């Protein structure tokens, strides 16, 4: 019977190997034969059928399946996919990206984090607040969008999305310009602030000025207890379960843009907007090369 290789002959940074080693002591004798064979014949295993695998290890297909399930895979076919691409198993996809992760595992973890952030935002975002925000935007004389750093990227994208449905706005990020712009707002105008933390200094100052001038303040943030949230008349919250790590910063922007997309979708539902939207469609189509 083949023995498991020494620690220095393969890396536990390869996720499925680490999982086998973690579960090895609890495996049955026949399952350990399968584990040893996999560790010694990876390249061959990914081309085996479950029947061939059973023959090579002196077991039966049902034992191979139970072995795979012990490692949290649905079955042999799924385990081979994870082996071939060095992907993370379902139980470790929520773990933070590690330096030892392969590119495939990094991509997998990022995609999984994106899905989790979207699903969490769906649970967090309040439909009534979104409707009231749209009401305020459509009734506004002036709309200013405030953000710094990543929040400003979301603000500029919001300006583009709103413009395409005939809603004019302006995005501002410079601290001095933001305060100057906010000082021009009045009752009936709208100020929208973007920041994952809800603690962006320039945005807080601009929203404070806008609120003093009786403009409607809207914040798009993840932090329900933030200074920005306390300043807001309307709060549009998204997932706060985003890792505080450079590799995940784009997830906050993704959630902010998704909320702006929801605002755009709600505006498109309003019957009185159809005529204006048709004019915008013609302008966009006219700009394309036929």
Secondary structure by P-SEA (a helix, b strand, c coil): cccccccccccccaaaaaaaaaacccccaaaaaaaaaaaacaaaaaaccaaaaaaaacccaaaaaaaaaaaccccaaaaaaaaaacccccccccccccccccaaaaaaaaaaaaaaaaaaaaacccaaaaaaaaaaaaaccbbbbbbcaaaaaaaaaaaaaaaaacccccccccaaaaaaaaaaccccbbbbbbbcccccaaaaaaaaaaaaaccbbbbbcccccccccccccbbbbccccccccccccaaaaaaaaaaaaaaaaaaaacccaaaaaaaaaaaaaaaccc
